């Protein structure tokens, strides 16, 4: 089968789309032990995520709403896993 364009996996929710974009850009990662999302605090990765959202927002969604969802997810994600012990 000939594939001319790589497709992203189907995302069911707007929040899921935003998480997918942020992971693709490298702005967030998942705790390997517990699965919590963690902010990587990388301004370049955040900008890449916003670029992806501007270039390819979900179908039927305004650009402003797509950007707002990316911002909302970033505001919800901390930089540490709440279940991991703090570094001593």
VONUMAR-103231 format. One record per residue: residue number from 1; x, y, z of N, C-alpha, C in turn; residue in one letter. Coordinates in steps of 0.02 Angstrom, whole numbers. Layout:
<nupa><seq>NUM</seq><n_px>X</n_px><n_py>Y</n_py><n_pz>Z</n_pz><ca_px>X</ca_px><ca_py>Y</ca_py><ca_pz>Z</ca_pz><c_px>X</c_px><c_py>Y</c_py><c_pz>Z</c_pz><type>A</type></nupa>
...
***
This chain:
<nupa><seq>1</seq><n_px>42</n_px><n_py>-58</n_py><n_pz>0</n_pz><ca_px>0</ca_px><ca_py>0</ca_py><ca_pz>0</ca_pz><c_px>45</c_px><c_py>62</c_py><c_pz>0</c_pz><type>X</type></nupa>
<nupa><seq>2</seq><n_px>31</n_px><n_py>108</n_py><n_pz>-44</n_pz><ca_px>70</ca_px><ca_py>169</ca_py><ca_pz>-50</ca_pz><c_px>41</c_px><c_py>223</c_py><c_pz>-5</c_pz><type>X</type></nupa>
<nupa><seq>3</seq><n_px>83</n_px><n_py>249</n_py><n_pz>39</n_pz><ca_px>61</ca_px><ca_py>303</ca_py><ca_pz>84</ca_pz><c_px>98</c_px><c_py>367</c_py><c_pz>63</c_pz><type>X</type></nupa>
<nupa><seq>4</seq><n_px>61</n_px><n_py>417</n_py><n_pz>44</n_pz><ca_px>92</ca_px><ca_py>478</ca_py><ca_pz>21</ca_pz><c_px>101</c_px><c_py>529</c_py><c_pz>77</c_pz><type>X</type></nupa>
<nupa><seq>5</seq><n_px>62</n_px><n_py>522</n_py><n_pz>131</n_pz><ca_px>68</ca_px><ca_py>570</ca_py><ca_pz>186</ca_pz><c_px>57</c_px><c_py>532</c_py><c_pz>251</c_pz><type>X</type></nupa>
<nupa><seq>6</seq><n_px>104</n_px><n_py>542</n_py><n_pz>298</n_pz><ca_px>97</ca_px><ca_py>510</ca_py><ca_pz>363</ca_pz><c_px>39</c_px><c_py>542</c_py><c_pz>400</c_pz><type>X</type></nupa>
<nupa><seq>7</seq><n_px>-4</n_px><n_py>501</n_py><n_pz>429</n_pz><ca_px>-62</ca_px><ca_py>526</ca_py><ca_pz>466</ca_pz><c_px>-51</c_px><c_py>518</c_py><c_pz>540</c_pz><type>X</type></nupa>
<nupa><seq>8</seq><n_px>-75</n_px><n_py>566</n_py><n_pz>578</n_pz><ca_px>-75</ca_px><ca_py>560</ca_py><ca_pz>650</ca_pz><c_px>-130</c_px><c_py>512</c_py><c_pz>672</c_pz><type>X</type></nupa>
<nupa><seq>9</seq><n_px>-121</n_px><n_py>480</n_py><n_pz>729</n_pz><ca_px>-175</ca_px><ca_py>436</ca_py><ca_pz>753</ca_pz><c_px>-238</c_px><c_py>476</c_py><c_pz>769</c_pz><type>X</type></nupa>
<nupa><seq>10</seq><n_px>-295</n_px><n_py>444</n_py><n_pz>763</n_pz><ca_px>-358</ca_px><ca_py>477</ca_py><ca_pz>777</ca_pz><c_px>-361</c_px><c_py>495</c_py><c_pz>851</c_pz><type>X</type></nupa>
<nupa><seq>11</seq><n_px>-380</n_px><n_py>556</n_py><n_pz>866</n_pz><ca_px>-386</ca_px><ca_py>579</ca_py><ca_pz>935</ca_pz><c_px>-460</c_px><c_py>593</c_py><c_pz>948</c_pz><type>X</type></nupa>
<nupa><seq>12</seq><n_px>-484</n_px><n_py>570</n_py><n_pz>1004</n_pz><ca_px>-556</ca_px><ca_py>575</ca_py><ca_pz>1018</ca_pz><c_px>-577</c_px><c_py>639</c_py><c_pz>1053</c_pz><type>X</type></nupa>
<nupa><seq>13</seq><n_px>-532</n_px><n_py>671</n_py><n_pz>1090</n_pz><ca_px>-550</ca_px><ca_py>731</ca_py><ca_pz>1126</ca_pz><c_px>-501</c_px><c_py>787</c_py><c_pz>1110</c_pz><type>X</type></nupa>
<nupa><seq>14</seq><n_px>-523</n_px><n_py>848</n_py><n_pz>1121</n_pz><ca_px>-480</ca_px><ca_py>906</ca_py><ca_pz>1111</ca_pz><c_px>-420</c_px><c_py>903</c_py><c_pz>1160</c_pz><type>X</type></nupa>
<nupa><seq>15</seq><n_px>-433</n_px><n_py>882</n_py><n_pz>1222</n_pz><ca_px>-379</ca_px><ca_py>876</ca_py><ca_pz>1271</ca_pz><c_px>-328</c_px><c_py>824</c_py><c_pz>1247</c_pz><type>X</type></nupa>
<nupa><seq>16</seq><n_px>-352</n_px><n_py>768</n_py><n_pz>1221</n_pz><ca_px>-307</ca_px><ca_py>716</ca_py><ca_pz>1194</ca_pz><c_px>-265</c_px><c_py>742</c_py><c_pz>1136</c_pz><type>X</type></nupa>
<nupa><seq>17</seq><n_px>-296</n_px><n_py>783</n_py><n_pz>1093</n_pz><ca_px>-259</ca_px><ca_py>813</ca_py><ca_pz>1037</ca_pz><c_px>-203</c_px><c_py>857</c_py><c_pz>1063</c_pz><type>X</type></nupa>
<nupa><seq>18</seq><n_px>-219</n_px><n_py>899</n_py><n_pz>1113</n_pz><ca_px>-168</ca_px><ca_py>945</ca_py><ca_pz>1140</ca_pz><c_px>-111</c_px><c_py>906</c_py><c_pz>1173</c_pz><type>X</type></nupa>
<nupa><seq>19</seq><n_px>-126</n_px><n_py>854</n_py><n_pz>1210</n_pz><ca_px>-74</ca_px><ca_py>813</ca_py><ca_pz>1241</ca_pz><c_px>-31</c_px><c_py>781</c_py><c_pz>1187</c_pz><type>X</type></nupa>
<nupa><seq>20</seq><n_px>-62</n_px><n_py>756</n_py><n_pz>1134</n_pz><ca_px>-25</ca_px><ca_py>726</ca_py><ca_pz>1079</ca_pz><c_px>23</c_px><c_py>775</c_py><c_pz>1046</c_pz><type>X</type></nupa>
<nupa><seq>21</seq><n_px>-1</n_px><n_py>836</n_py><n_pz>1034</n_pz><ca_px>40</ca_px><ca_py>888</ca_py><ca_pz>1003</ca_pz><c_px>99</c_px><c_py>906</c_py><c_pz>1049</c_pz><type>X</type></nupa>
<nupa><seq>22</seq><n_px>86</n_px><n_py>914</n_py><n_pz>1113</n_pz><ca_px>138</ca_px><ca_py>931</ca_py><ca_pz>1160</ca_pz><c_px>191</c_px><c_py>876</c_py><c_pz>1166</c_pz><type>X</type></nupa>
<nupa><seq>23</seq><n_px>169</n_px><n_py>813</n_py><n_pz>1164</n_pz><ca_px>217</ca_px><ca_py>757</ca_py><ca_pz>1166</ca_pz><c_px>257</c_px><c_py>755</c_py><c_pz>1102</c_pz><type>X</type></nupa>
<nupa><seq>24</seq><n_px>224</n_px><n_py>764</n_py><n_pz>1045</n_pz><ca_px>259</ca_px><ca_py>763</ca_py><ca_pz>980</ca_pz><c_px>313</c_px><c_py>817</c_py><c_pz>978</c_pz><type>X</type></nupa>
<nupa><seq>25</seq><n_px>298</n_px><n_py>875</n_py><n_pz>1006</n_pz><ca_px>345</ca_px><ca_py>931</ca_py><ca_pz>1005</ca_pz><c_px>400</c_px><c_py>923</c_py><c_pz>1058</c_pz><type>X</type></nupa>
<nupa><seq>26</seq><n_px>391</n_px><n_py>877</n_py><n_pz>1105</n_pz><ca_px>440</ca_px><ca_py>868</ca_py><ca_pz>1158</ca_pz><c_px>431</c_px><c_py>916</c_py><c_pz>1216</c_pz><type>X</type></nupa>
<nupa><seq>27</seq><n_px>373</n_px><n_py>948</n_py><n_pz>1221</n_pz><ca_px>361</ca_px><ca_py>996</ca_py><ca_pz>1274</ca_pz><c_px>341</c_px><c_py>962</c_py><c_pz>1339</c_pz><type>X</type></nupa>
<nupa><seq>28</seq><n_px>311</n_px><n_py>902</n_py><n_pz>1335</n_pz><ca_px>294</ca_px><ca_py>864</ca_py><ca_pz>1394</ca_pz><c_px>318</c_px><c_py>792</c_py><c_pz>1384</c_pz><type>X</type></nupa>
<nupa><seq>29</seq><n_px>324</n_px><n_py>757</n_py><n_pz>1440</n_pz><ca_px>342</ca_px><ca_py>687</ca_py><ca_pz>1437</ca_pz><c_px>303</c_px><c_py>650</c_py><c_pz>1490</c_pz><type>X</type></nupa>
<nupa><seq>30</seq><n_px>306</n_px><n_py>585</n_py><n_pz>1488</n_pz><ca_px>269</ca_px><ca_py>544</ca_py><ca_pz>1535</ca_pz><c_px>318</c_px><c_py>515</c_py><c_pz>1586</c_pz><type>X</type></nupa>
<nupa><seq>31</seq><n_px>301</n_px><n_py>516</n_py><n_pz>1650</n_pz><ca_px>341</ca_px><ca_py>484</ca_py><ca_pz>1701</ca_pz><c_px>344</c_px><c_py>409</c_py><c_pz>1684</c_pz><type>X</type></nupa>
<nupa><seq>32</seq><n_px>405</n_px><n_py>383</n_py><n_pz>1680</n_pz><ca_px>413</ca_px><ca_py>313</ca_py><ca_pz>1660</ca_pz><c_px>384</c_px><c_py>265</c_py><c_pz>1711</c_pz><type>X</type></nupa>
<nupa><seq>33</seq><n_px>381</n_px><n_py>284</n_py><n_pz>1773</n_pz><ca_px>357</ca_px><ca_py>240</ca_py><ca_pz>1826</ca_pz><c_px>282</c_px><c_py>244</c_py><c_pz>1836</c_pz><type>X</type></nupa>
<nupa><seq>34</seq><n_px>255</n_px><n_py>306</n_py><n_pz>1837</n_pz><ca_px>185</ca_px><ca_py>315</ca_py><ca_pz>1856</ca_pz><c_px>140</c_px><c_py>340</c_py><c_pz>1800</c_pz><type>X</type></nupa>
<nupa><seq>35</seq><n_px>168</n_px><n_py>365</n_py><n_pz>1746</n_pz><ca_px>128</ca_px><ca_py>387</ca_py><ca_pz>1689</ca_pz><c_px>102</c_px><c_py>459</c_py><c_pz>1692</c_pz><type>X</type></nupa>
<nupa><seq>36</seq><n_px>119</n_px><n_py>497</n_py><n_pz>1743</n_pz><ca_px>98</ca_px><ca_py>566</ca_py><ca_pz>1748</ca_pz><c_px>134</c_px><c_py>608</c_py><c_pz>1694</c_pz><type>X</type></nupa>
<nupa><seq>37</seq><n_px>98</n_px><n_py>657</n_py><n_pz>1667</n_pz><ca_px>130</ca_px><ca_py>703</ca_py><ca_pz>1620</ca_pz><c_px>175</c_px><c_py>751</c_py><c_pz>1658</c_pz><type>X</type></nupa>
<nupa><seq>38</seq><n_px>232</n_px><n_py>767</n_py><n_pz>1628</n_pz><ca_px>279</ca_px><ca_py>814</ca_py><ca_pz>1659</ca_pz><c_px>300</c_px><c_py>866</c_py><c_pz>1608</c_pz><type>X</type></nupa>
<nupa><seq>39</seq><n_px>300</n_px><n_py>928</n_py><n_pz>1629</n_pz><ca_px>323</ca_px><ca_py>984</ca_py><ca_pz>1587</ca_pz><c_px>399</c_px><c_py>981</c_py><c_pz>1583</c_pz><type>X</type></nupa>
<nupa><seq>40</seq><n_px>426</n_px><n_py>983</n_py><n_pz>1523</n_pz><ca_px>499</ca_px><ca_py>981</ca_py><ca_pz>1515</ca_pz><c_px>530</c_px><c_py>1051</c_py><c_pz>1521</c_pz><type>X</type></nupa>
<nupa><seq>41</seq><n_px>489</n_px><n_py>1103</n_py><n_pz>1526</n_pz><ca_px>513</ca_px><ca_py>1172</ca_py><ca_pz>1534</ca_pz><c_px>561</c_px><c_py>1192</c_py><c_pz>1478</c_pz><type>X</type></nupa>
<nupa><seq>42</seq><n_px>546</n_px><n_py>1169</n_py><n_pz>1419</n_pz><ca_px>587</ca_px><ca_py>1185</ca_py><ca_pz>1360</ca_pz><c_px>549</c_px><c_py>1236</c_py><c_pz>1317</c_pz><type>X</type></nupa>
<nupa><seq>43</seq><n_px>571</n_px><n_py>1299</n_py><n_pz>1317</n_pz><ca_px>534</ca_px><ca_py>1350</ca_py><ca_pz>1280</ca_pz><c_px>532</c_px><c_py>1336</c_py><c_pz>1204</c_pz><type>X</type></nupa>
<nupa><seq>44</seq><n_px>584</n_px><n_py>1305</n_py><n_pz>1178</n_pz><ca_px>585</ca_px><ca_py>1290</ca_py><ca_pz>1106</ca_pz><c_px>534</c_px><c_py>1235</c_py><c_pz>1089</c_pz><type>X</type></nupa>
<nupa><seq>45</seq><n_px>527</n_px><n_py>1186</n_py><n_pz>1133</n_pz><ca_px>478</ca_px><ca_py>1133</ca_py><ca_pz>1122</ca_pz><c_px>407</c_px><c_py>1161</c_py><c_pz>1128</c_pz><type>X</type></nupa>
<nupa><seq>46</seq><n_px>397</n_px><n_py>1206</n_py><n_pz>1176</n_pz><ca_px>331</ca_px><ca_py>1237</ca_py><ca_pz>1182</ca_pz><c_px>314</c_px><c_py>1275</c_py><c_pz>1118</c_pz><type>X</type></nupa>
<nupa><seq>47</seq><n_px>361</n_px><n_py>1312</n_py><n_pz>1092</n_pz><ca_px>349</ca_px><ca_py>1350</ca_py><ca_pz>1030</ca_pz><c_px>334</c_px><c_py>1304</c_py><c_pz>972</c_pz><type>X</type></nupa>
<nupa><seq>48</seq><n_px>369</n_px><n_py>1247</n_py><n_pz>969</n_pz><ca_px>355</ca_px><ca_py>1197</ca_py><ca_pz>916</ca_pz><c_px>283</c_px><c_py>1172</c_py><c_pz>923</c_pz><type>X</type></nupa>
<nupa><seq>49</seq><n_px>260</n_px><n_py>1161</n_py><n_pz>984</n_pz><ca_px>191</ca_px><ca_py>1139</ca_py><ca_pz>995</ca_pz><c_px>142</c_px><c_py>1191</c_py><c_pz>970</c_pz><type>X</type></nupa>
<nupa><seq>50</seq><n_px>154</n_px><n_py>1254</n_py><n_pz>985</n_pz><ca_px>110</ca_px><ca_py>1307</ca_py><ca_pz>961</ca_pz><c_px>112</c_px><c_py>1312</c_py><c_pz>885</c_pz><type>X</type></nupa>
<nupa><seq>51</seq><n_px>170</n_px><n_py>1302</n_py><n_pz>856</n_pz><ca_px>176</ca_px><ca_py>1303</ca_py><ca_pz>782</ca_pz><c_px>135</c_px><c_py>1247</c_py><c_pz>751</c_pz><type>X</type></nupa>
<nupa><seq>52</seq><n_px>139</n_px><n_py>1187</n_py><n_pz>781</n_pz><ca_px>100</ca_px><ca_py>1130</ca_py><ca_pz>756</ca_pz><c_px>25</c_px><c_py>1146</c_py><c_pz>761</c_pz><type>X</type></nupa>
<nupa><seq>53</seq><n_px>5</n_px><n_py>1175</n_py><n_pz>817</n_pz><ca_px>-66</ca_px><ca_py>1192</ca_py><ca_pz>827</ca_pz><c_px>-89</c_px><c_py>1245</c_py><c_pz>777</c_pz><type>X</type></nupa>
<nupa><seq>54</seq><n_px>-46</n_px><n_py>1292</n_py><n_pz>761</n_pz><ca_px>-64</ca_px><ca_py>1344</ca_py><ca_pz>712</ca_pz><c_px>-70</c_px><c_py>1316</c_py><c_pz>642</c_pz><type>X</type></nupa>
<nupa><seq>55</seq><n_px>-25</n_px><n_py>1270</n_py><n_pz>625</n_pz><ca_px>-22</ca_px><ca_py>1242</ca_py><ca_pz>557</ca_pz><c_px>-75</c_px><c_py>1188</c_py><c_pz>545</c_pz><type>X</type></nupa>
<nupa><seq>56</seq><n_px>-93</n_px><n_py>1151</n_py><n_pz>597</n_pz><ca_px>-137</ca_px><ca_py>1095</ca_py><ca_pz>588</ca_pz><c_px>-186</c_px><c_py>1087</c_py><c_pz>647</c_pz><type>X</type></nupa>
<nupa><seq>57</seq><n_px>-230</n_px><n_py>1137</n_py><n_pz>657</n_pz><ca_px>-279</ca_px><ca_py>1131</ca_py><ca_pz>712</ca_pz><c_px>-330</c_px><c_py>1076</c_py><c_pz>696</c_pz><type>X</type></nupa>
<nupa><seq>58</seq><n_px>-363</n_px><n_py>1049</n_py><n_pz>747</n_pz><ca_px>-414</ca_px><ca_py>999</ca_py><ca_pz>734</ca_pz><c_px>-469</c_px><c_py>1026</c_py><c_pz>688</c_pz><type>X</type></nupa>
<nupa><seq>59</seq><n_px>-495</n_px><n_py>982</n_py><n_pz>647</n_pz><ca_px>-547</ca_px><ca_py>1001</ca_py><ca_pz>600</ca_pz><c_px>-607</c_px><c_py>1030</c_py><c_pz>637</c_pz><type>X</type></nupa>
<nupa><seq>60</seq><n_px>-632</n_px><n_py>1086</n_py><n_pz>613</n_pz><ca_px>-691</ca_px><ca_py>1118</ca_py><ca_pz>642</ca_pz><c_px>-677</c_px><c_py>1160</c_py><c_pz>703</c_pz><type>X</type></nupa>
<nupa><seq>61</seq><n_px>-615</n_px><n_py>1169</n_py><n_pz>720</n_pz><ca_px>-596</ca_px><ca_py>1208</ca_py><ca_pz>779</ca_pz><c_px>-558</c_px><c_py>1270</c_py><c_pz>757</c_pz><type>X</type></nupa>
<nupa><seq>62</seq><n_px>-575</n_px><n_py>1326</n_py><n_pz>788</n_pz><ca_px>-540</ca_px><ca_py>1388</ca_py><ca_pz>771</ca_pz><c_px>-468</c_px><c_py>1385</c_py><c_pz>796</c_pz><type>X</type></nupa>
<nupa><seq>63</seq><n_px>-426</n_px><n_py>1424</n_py><n_pz>765</n_pz><ca_px>-355</ca_px><ca_py>1428</ca_py><ca_pz>784</ca_pz><c_px>-349</c_px><c_py>1451</c_py><c_pz>856</c_pz><type>X</type></nupa>
<nupa><seq>64</seq><n_px>-389</n_px><n_py>1500</n_py><n_pz>876</n_pz><ca_px>-386</ca_px><ca_py>1526</ca_py><ca_pz>945</ca_pz><c_px>-404</c_px><c_py>1472</c_py><c_pz>996</c_pz><type>X</type></nupa>
<nupa><seq>65</seq><n_px>-453</n_px><n_py>1430</n_py><n_pz>979</n_pz><ca_px>-474</ca_px><ca_py>1377</ca_py><ca_pz>1025</ca_pz><c_px>-419</c_px><c_py>1323</c_py><c_pz>1030</c_pz><type>X</type></nupa>
<nupa><seq>66</seq><n_px>-386</n_px><n_py>1308</n_py><n_pz>975</n_pz><ca_px>-332</ca_px><ca_py>1259</ca_py><ca_pz>975</ca_pz><c_px>-274</c_px><c_py>1283</c_py><c_pz>1018</c_pz><type>X</type></nupa>
<nupa><seq>67</seq><n_px>-255</n_px><n_py>1346</n_py><n_pz>1010</n_pz><ca_px>-201</ca_px><ca_py>1375</ca_py><ca_pz>1049</ca_pz><c_px>-220</c_px><c_py>1376</c_py><c_pz>1123</c_pz><type>X</type></nupa>
<nupa><seq>68</seq><n_px>-283</n_px><n_py>1394</n_py><n_pz>1138</n_pz><ca_px>-306</ca_px><ca_py>1397</ca_py><ca_pz>1207</ca_pz><c_px>-302</c_px><c_py>1328</c_py><c_pz>1240</c_pz><type>X</type></nupa>
<nupa><seq>69</seq><n_px>-317</n_px><n_py>1275</n_py><n_pz>1204</n_pz><ca_px>-315</ca_px><ca_py>1208</ca_py><ca_pz>1232</ca_pz><c_px>-242</c_px><c_py>1188</c_py><c_pz>1247</c_pz><type>X</type></nupa>
<nupa><seq>70</seq><n_px>-196</n_px><n_py>1205</n_py><n_pz>1203</n_pz><ca_px>-125</ca_px><ca_py>1192</ca_py><ca_pz>1216</ca_pz><c_px>-104</c_px><c_py>1228</c_py><c_pz>1280</c_pz><type>X</type></nupa>
<nupa><seq>71</seq><n_px>-124</n_px><n_py>1291</n_py><n_pz>1287</n_pz><ca_px>-107</ca_px><ca_py>1330</ca_py><ca_pz>1347</ca_pz><c_px>-138</c_px><c_py>1299</c_py><c_pz>1409</c_pz><type>X</type></nupa>
<nupa><seq>72</seq><n_px>-201</n_px><n_py>1276</n_py><n_pz>1405</n_pz><ca_px>-235</ca_px><ca_py>1246</ca_py><ca_pz>1462</ca_pz><c_px>-198</c_px><c_py>1183</c_py><c_pz>1486</c_pz><type>X</type></nupa>
<nupa><seq>73</seq><n_px>-179</n_px><n_py>1141</n_py><n_pz>1439</n_pz><ca_px>-143</ca_px><ca_py>1080</ca_py><ca_pz>1458</ca_pz><c_px>-76</c_px><c_py>1098</c_py><c_pz>1490</c_pz><type>X</type></nupa>
<nupa><seq>74</seq><n_px>-40</n_px><n_py>1145</n_py><n_pz>1462</n_pz><ca_px>24</ca_px><ca_py>1165</ca_py><ca_pz>1492</ca_pz><c_px>14</c_px><c_py>1191</c_py><c_pz>1563</c_pz><type>X</type></nupa>
<nupa><seq>75</seq><n_px>-41</n_px><n_py>1226</n_py><n_pz>1575</n_pz><ca_px>-54</ca_px><ca_py>1252</ca_py><ca_pz>1642</ca_pz><c_px>-71</c_px><c_py>1197</c_py><c_pz>1692</c_pz><type>X</type></nupa>
<nupa><seq>76</seq><n_px>-94</n_px><n_py>1140</n_py><n_pz>1668</n_pz><ca_px>-113</ca_px><ca_py>1085</ca_py><ca_pz>1712</ca_pz><c_px>-55</c_px><c_py>1038</c_py><c_pz>1729</c_pz><type>X</type></nupa>
<nupa><seq>77</seq><n_px>-2</n_px><n_py>1041</n_py><n_pz>1689</n_pz><ca_px>53</ca_px><ca_py>994</ca_py><ca_pz>1696</ca_pz><c_px>108</c_px><c_py>1023</c_py><c_pz>1739</c_pz><type>X</type></nupa>
<nupa><seq>78</seq><n_px>130</n_px><n_py>985</n_py><n_pz>1788</n_pz><ca_px>185</ca_px><ca_py>1007</ca_py><ca_pz>1830</ca_pz><c_px>251</c_px><c_py>981</c_py><c_pz>1804</c_pz><type>X</type></nupa>
<nupa><seq>79</seq><n_px>305</n_px><n_py>1001</n_py><n_pz>1836</n_pz><ca_px>371</ca_px><ca_py>979</ca_py><ca_pz>1813</ca_pz><c_px>396</c_px><c_py>918</c_py><c_pz>1850</c_pz><type>X</type></nupa>
<nupa><seq>80</seq><n_px>359</n_px><n_py>894</n_py><n_pz>1899</n_pz><ca_px>377</ca_px><ca_py>833</ca_py><ca_pz>1936</ca_pz><c_px>317</c_px><c_py>786</c_py><c_pz>1939</c_pz><type>X</type></nupa>
<nupa><seq>81</seq><n_px>331</n_px><n_py>723</n_py><n_pz>1949</n_pz><ca_px>279</ca_px><ca_py>673</ca_py><ca_pz>1958</ca_pz><c_px>258</c_px><c_py>675</c_py><c_pz>2031</c_pz><type>X</type></nupa>
<nupa><seq>82</seq><n_px>193</n_px><n_py>680</n_py><n_pz>2044</n_pz><ca_px>171</ca_px><ca_py>684</ca_py><ca_pz>2114</ca_pz><c_px>182</c_px><c_py>618</c_py><c_pz>2153</c_pz><type>X</type></nupa>
<nupa><seq>83</seq><n_px>194</n_px><n_py>563</n_py><n_pz>2118</n_pz><ca_px>203</ca_px><ca_py>499</ca_py><ca_pz>2153</ca_pz><c_px>277</c_px><c_py>481</c_py><c_pz>2163</c_pz><type>X</type></nupa>
<nupa><seq>84</seq><n_px>322</n_px><n_py>513</n_py><n_pz>2127</n_pz><ca_px>393</ca_px><ca_py>498</ca_py><ca_pz>2135</ca_pz><c_px>420</c_px><c_py>533</c_py><c_pz>2197</c_pz><type>X</type></nupa>
<nupa><seq>85</seq><n_px>466</n_px><n_py>501</n_py><n_pz>2234</n_pz><ca_px>496</ca_px><ca_py>534</ca_py><ca_pz>2293</ca_pz><c_px>539</c_px><c_py>592</c_py><c_pz>2269</c_pz><type>X</type></nupa>
<nupa><seq>86</seq><n_px>542</n_px><n_py>645</n_py><n_pz>2310</n_pz><ca_px>584</ca_px><ca_py>702</ca_py><ca_pz>2291</ca_pz><c_px>658</c_px><c_py>683</c_py><c_pz>2293</c_pz><type>X</type></nupa>
<nupa><seq>87</seq><n_px>697</n_px><n_py>715</n_py><n_pz>2250</n_pz><ca_px>769</ca_px><ca_py>703</ca_py><ca_pz>2249</ca_pz><c_px>800</c_px><c_py>730</c_py><c_pz>2313</c_pz><type>X</type></nupa>
<nupa><seq>88</seq><n_px>843</n_px><n_py>693</n_py><n_pz>2342</n_pz><ca_px>876</ca_px><ca_py>715</ca_py><ca_pz>2405</ca_pz><c_px>944</c_px><c_py>743</c_py><c_pz>2391</c_pz><type>X</type></nupa>
***
